[in-house]
Amino acid sequence: MRHGNFESTPETQVNWRIIKHLTPYLLESRGRVLLAMLCLLLAKGAILLIPFLLKYLVDALEGKTVQDLAPALLLGLVLAYGAARFSNVFFSELRDTVFGRVTEQAMRRIGLQVFRHVHALDLEFHLNRRTGGLARDIERGTTGISFLMRFFVFNIAPTLLEIVMVVSILLFNYGLDYALITLVSVIADCLIS
């Protein structure tokens, strides 16, 4: 049994069994997880609107004087841009708030399981090992659980969603060539990394 800090090597394989072990904790609070995912989708949708709103705002200004434009149009586009930026931040923060309870419950329950397991070990284990260092390792492990749950739910799944959304937008606006180039580039980057 190894205690304390140790460096991970880049050749270390990802242990996907960890995700399998954390899945029941996600399913236990599926309502909160679904609400957090909804907030994530709304934040991603808002961030995707921003370039289009800027495009319409610039297009409205192109080749026209301020007197030619309806001030309400400009004001509406600027307000829509601000609302999209605010929505992105708001829904991201709301997502973190809703999902926080899920990670805290999982951390508490797994920490308690480990604590019970350590205290159920025989006396020889405790006499021959430095069990004081276990508390630090348990704390680091539970903190890692929070990171893993957030990373799995809010990084891996949304990245795949963003790729699909961007490729769809490119396919709709610019045709199959641009969409395929983007998709192949992303897949090649993932395979090389």
NUTOR-913362 format. One record per residue (C-alpha): chain; x, y, z. Coordinates in Angstrom, 1 decimal. Layout:
N
PT chain      u      v      w
PT     A      X      Y      Z
...
***
This chain:
193
PT chain      u      v      w
PT     A    0.0    0.0    0.0
PT     A    1.5    3.3   -1.0
PT     A    0.8    6.6    0.8
PT     A    1.5   10.2    0.1
PT     A    2.1   12.0   -3.1
PT     A    3.2   10.2   -6.2
PT     A    3.4   11.4   -9.8
PT     A    1.4    9.7  -12.5
PT     A    3.1    8.8  -15.7
PT     A    1.7    9.7  -19.1
PT     A    1.7    6.0  -20.1
PT     A   -0.8    5.2  -17.3
PT     A   -4.0    3.7  -18.7
PT     A   -7.3    5.3  -17.8
PT     A   -9.3    3.1  -15.4
PT     A  -12.8    3.2  -16.8
PT     A  -14.1    1.1  -13.9
PT     A  -14.1    4.2  -11.9
PT     A  -16.9    5.6  -14.1
PT     A  -18.8    2.4  -13.6
PT     A  -18.4    2.7   -9.8
PT     A  -19.6    6.4   -9.8
PT     A  -22.6    5.8  -12.1
PT     A  -24.9    4.6   -9.3
PT     A  -24.3    7.9   -7.4
PT     A  -25.3    9.8  -10.6
PT     A  -28.4    7.7  -11.1
PT     A  -29.4    8.1   -7.5
PT     A  -29.8   11.8   -8.0
PT     A  -30.9   11.7  -11.6
PT     A  -33.4   14.6  -11.2
PT     A  -30.6   16.9  -10.2
PT     A  -28.3   15.5  -12.9
PT     A  -30.9   16.1  -15.6
PT     A  -31.6   19.6  -14.3
PT     A  -27.8   20.3  -14.4
PT     A  -27.6   18.9  -17.9
PT     A  -30.6   21.1  -18.9
PT     A  -28.7   24.2  -17.5
PT     A  -25.6   23.0  -19.4
PT     A  -27.6   22.8  -22.7
PT     A  -29.1   26.3  -22.2
PT     A  -25.6   27.7  -21.5
PT     A  -24.2   26.1  -24.6
PT     A  -27.2   27.3  -26.6
PT     A  -26.6   30.8  -25.4
PT     A  -22.9   30.7  -26.2
PT     A  -23.7   29.5  -29.7
PT     A  -26.1   32.4  -30.3
PT     A  -23.4   35.0  -29.6
PT     A  -21.6   34.8  -32.9
PT     A  -24.8   34.9  -34.9
PT     A  -26.0   38.0  -32.9
PT     A  -22.7   39.7  -33.6
PT     A  -23.1   38.8  -37.3
PT     A  -26.5   40.4  -37.5
PT     A  -25.4   43.4  -35.6
PT     A  -22.4   44.0  -37.9
PT     A  -24.6   43.3  -41.0
PT     A  -27.1   45.9  -39.8
PT     A  -24.4   48.5  -39.6
PT     A  -22.8   47.7  -42.9
PT     A  -22.9   50.5  -45.4
PT     A  -25.6   52.5  -43.6
PT     A  -25.6   55.6  -41.6
PT     A  -27.0   55.7  -38.1
PT     A  -30.0   57.7  -39.4
PT     A  -30.9   55.0  -41.8
PT     A  -31.1   52.3  -39.1
PT     A  -33.9   51.9  -36.7
PT     A  -32.5   52.6  -33.2
PT     A  -34.8   49.9  -31.9
PT     A  -33.2   47.3  -34.1
PT     A  -29.7   48.2  -32.9
PT     A  -30.8   48.4  -29.3
PT     A  -32.6   45.0  -29.6
PT     A  -29.5   43.3  -31.1
PT     A  -27.2   44.7  -28.4
PT     A  -29.6   43.7  -25.7
PT     A  -30.0   40.2  -27.2
PT     A  -26.2   39.9  -27.3
PT     A  -26.0   40.9  -23.6
PT     A  -28.8   38.5  -22.7
PT     A  -27.0   35.7  -24.5
PT     A  -23.7   36.4  -22.6
PT     A  -25.6   36.7  -19.3
PT     A  -27.5   33.5  -20.0
PT     A  -24.3   31.6  -20.6
PT     A  -22.9   32.7  -17.2
PT     A  -26.2   32.3  -15.3
PT     A  -26.9   28.8  -16.5
PT     A  -23.3   27.7  -15.9
PT     A  -23.5   28.9  -12.3
PT     A  -26.9   27.4  -11.8
PT     A  -25.6   24.1  -13.2
PT     A  -22.7   24.1  -10.7
PT     A  -25.1   24.9   -7.8
PT     A  -27.6   22.1   -8.7
PT     A  -24.9   19.5   -9.3
PT     A  -22.9   20.4   -6.1
PT     A  -25.2   18.5   -3.9
PT     A  -24.8   15.3   -6.0
PT     A  -21.0   15.4   -5.7
PT     A  -21.1   16.2   -2.0
PT     A  -23.4   13.3   -1.3
PT     A  -21.2   10.9   -3.3
PT     A  -18.1   12.2   -1.6
PT     A  -19.6   11.7    1.8
PT     A  -20.9    8.2    1.1
PT     A  -17.7    6.9   -0.5
PT     A  -15.6    8.5    2.2
PT     A  -17.8    6.8    4.8
PT     A  -17.4    3.4    3.0
PT     A  -13.7    3.8    3.1
PT     A  -13.6    4.9    6.7
PT     A  -15.7    1.9    7.7
PT     A  -13.5   -0.5    5.7
PT     A  -10.3    0.8    7.3
PT     A  -11.8    0.5   10.8
PT     A  -13.0   -3.0   10.1
PT     A   -9.4   -4.2    9.3
PT     A   -7.6   -6.2   12.0
PT     A   -5.4   -4.7   14.6
PT     A   -2.2   -5.9   13.0
PT     A   -2.8   -3.7    9.9
PT     A   -3.1   -0.6   12.1
PT     A    0.0   -1.5   14.2
PT     A    2.2   -2.2   11.2
PT     A    1.1    0.7    9.0
PT     A    1.1    4.5    9.3
PT     A   -2.7    4.8    9.4
PT     A   -2.5    8.5   10.2
PT     A   -1.6    9.2    6.6
PT     A   -4.8    7.4    5.5
PT     A   -7.0   10.3    6.5
PT     A   -5.1   12.6    4.1
PT     A   -5.4   10.0    1.3
PT     A   -9.1    9.5    2.0
PT     A   -9.6   13.3    1.8
PT     A   -7.7   13.4   -1.5
PT     A   -9.7   10.5   -2.9
PT     A  -13.0   12.1   -2.1
PT     A  -11.9   15.3   -3.6
PT     A  -10.9   13.4   -6.7
PT     A  -14.4   11.9   -6.8
PT     A  -15.9   15.3   -7.1
PT     A  -13.5   16.2   -9.9
PT     A  -14.2   12.9  -11.8
PT     A  -18.0   13.4  -11.6
PT     A  -17.8   17.0  -12.8
PT     A  -15.4   16.1  -15.5
PT     A  -17.5   13.2  -16.8
PT     A  -20.8   15.0  -16.7
PT     A  -19.7   18.5  -17.7
PT     A  -16.6   18.0  -19.9
PT     A  -16.9   14.8  -21.9
PT     A  -20.6   14.8  -22.7
PT     A  -20.8   18.5  -23.5
PT     A  -17.7   18.4  -25.7
PT     A  -19.3   15.7  -27.8
PT     A  -22.5   17.8  -27.9
PT     A  -20.6   20.9  -29.0
PT     A  -18.8   18.9  -31.8
PT     A  -22.2   17.7  -33.0
PT     A  -23.7   21.2  -32.9
PT     A  -20.7   22.9  -34.6
PT     A  -20.6   20.3  -37.4
PT     A  -24.4   20.6  -37.8
PT     A  -24.1   24.4  -38.1
PT     A  -21.3   24.1  -40.6
PT     A  -23.3   21.5  -42.6
PT     A  -26.4   23.7  -42.7
PT     A  -24.6   27.0  -43.5
PT     A  -21.6   25.9  -45.6
PT     A  -22.2   22.4  -46.9
PT     A  -20.8   19.0  -46.4
PT     A  -17.2   19.8  -47.2
PT     A  -16.6   22.2  -44.3
PT     A  -18.5   19.9  -41.9
PT     A  -16.4   16.9  -42.8
PT     A  -13.1   18.7  -42.6
PT     A  -14.0   19.9  -39.1
PT     A  -15.2   16.5  -38.0
PT     A  -12.1   14.7  -39.4
PT     A   -9.8   17.3  -37.8
PT     A  -11.4   16.8  -34.4
PT     A  -11.3   13.0  -34.7
PT     A   -7.7   13.1  -35.9
PT     A   -6.7   15.4  -33.0
PT     A   -8.3   13.0  -30.5
PT     A   -6.5   10.0  -32.0
PT     A   -3.1   11.7  -32.0
PT     A   -3.4   13.1  -28.5
***
